[in-house]
């Protein structure tokens, strides 16, 4: 974090309670690949300036990427898988070119 304070919520499993960590100016937080579900947010009234660095094995490889997302069909926050519509295109796809699938009920967005 360069300026301000960001709050990160992490959990190793979506069915477990999450932990909250605050990261202030010149602080850092680290996540291993496949380590935890995480989300960051600004819970203050001051601006937050941060820098995120990701190192993947392949550029924009979507296999195995999972996110916690509110599923309207399940009525709860559930694990969703992400897939690019054109898996052979190495560029970052637009959101409308992504398929987001609930792993609990199978519905796509």
N, C-alpha and C positions, 0 to 999 in steps of 0.2 A: 504494500500500500504506500503510495507516495504522499498523499495528503488525506486527512479525514480518517474516519473509523468505519470499517465495513464489518458486518456481522455475517458469519458463515454458520450454516446449520448443516450438520453431517450425521450420517447414520450408515453403518455397515450393511444394514438390511432394512428394507422399507417397512417391515413388520415390527421393528424395534424402535424404542424411543430415540429421538435425535439429541445430539449435543450441540450447544451453541458456543462459538468462539468469536471473540472480537479481535480484529487486527487493526492496529493503529498506524500512525505515520511511520514509515520506514520499517514496518513489520512485514512478515510474510507467513504464508500458510502453504503446506505442501500436501498433495494427494498423489498416491501411487496409482498407476493404471489399474482399473478394476477394483480399487481399494474401497471406496465409499461412494454413496450418493451424497452430493453436496449442492448447496445453493448459497449464493452470496447476495447481500442486500445492504442498503443504506437505511439504518433505523434512526439516523440523526437528521437535524435540520440543516446541517452543513454539507457542502459538496464533498464527494469522495472522488479521488483520482487514484486509479490503480493500474497495474500492469499484470496481465496474465500471460504466462508462457507455457505452451504445451509442446510436448515432444512425443510424437507418435511413431509407430514403426512404418507407417505408410501415410502418404498425404491424403487426408480426408477419407480414411478407411472407416466405413460405417458399421462393418460387421462387429457385433458385440457391444455396440453403444446402447446404453439404456438410460432412461431418464424417468424421474418421478413426475407424473403429470396428472392433473385432475381428469378423470374419465367420466364424461356425462352419462354413459351407459351403466357404469358400475356405481356411480354416485359417490366415488371416493378417489383419493390420490393413489394411483397404482403405478407399477412399473410398465413402461412403454419401450418398445424397440424402435429404432430409427433406421430407415433405409432410403438411399437416393434412388429416384426413379430410373436414372441412367447410371447403373453401377460402373460402367466403363469410362465415364467422364470424370477425370481427376479433379475438376474444379469444384469449389464449394457451391452446392446447389441452392437455388432459391427455396424458400419454405414451401411454395406450392409445388415444388418438384421433389418433395420429401414425402415418404409414407411413414406415419407414426402409428404404431399398432399397440393396443393394450394387450399385455401378456396374460391378463386375468380373463378377459371376455372375448378377445380377438377383434374388437372393433377397430377400424382404421379411421384416421383423420387425414 
